[in-house]
Amino acid sequence: MDSSRRDVTRLLTELRDGDKEAESKLMALVYDELHHIAERYMRRERSDHTLQPTALVNEAYMRMLTQRDREWNGRVHFFAVAAQAMRRILVDHARAHRSGKRGGARAKLELQDTLIAAQEQPDHLLALDAALNRLAEWDARQGKVVELRVFGGLSEDEIAQTLGVSVRTVKRDWSMAKAWLHGEIFGDSG
């Protein structure tokens, strides 16, 4: 394990123990990686999106720090929670945008390994979010695999470590969940 990974884990422990200095040190250490995740999200958003990667990182980080339960079990878990926070922010933003603009033709929604391509309409992100919530009710682990992979950009190894399962299980869950989500979002018209 490299020193920056150990430093993140150490700072998370210090933060949990109430060290206020750890908060700013942690942000300095994880900011670039969080910003990279946010940039990947924003590249796939519509061109007139008002949210910028820096704002997405800051909002996600603030939401995470104000959570009552801040028990992060190491670096991978921290980034998984950060990805989930960014997903929620983008979904909230899409809902707000949608409430201002209704209608329009449906465009293609593409589920990729680490990103969702929803360039033209916030409805695509909302459709994925709703389908992902239904998937999580049906199979919580598959829902988590999709969330960590699509929204978190975690590798199969990192997902396996986070969930305490084998890489093979992650691959199988990803394959099944991707097919299930496609059916949920597109139905028979695929």
PyMOL commands that set and color helices and strands:
alter all, ss='L'
color gray80, all
select helices_A, chain A and resi 3-16+20-43+53-65+75-100+122-138+140-151+156-163+167-189
alter helices_A, ss='H'
color red, helices_A
select strands_A, chain A and resi 110-111+116-117
alter strands_A, ss='S'
color yellow, strands_A
deselect
rebuild
show_as cartoon
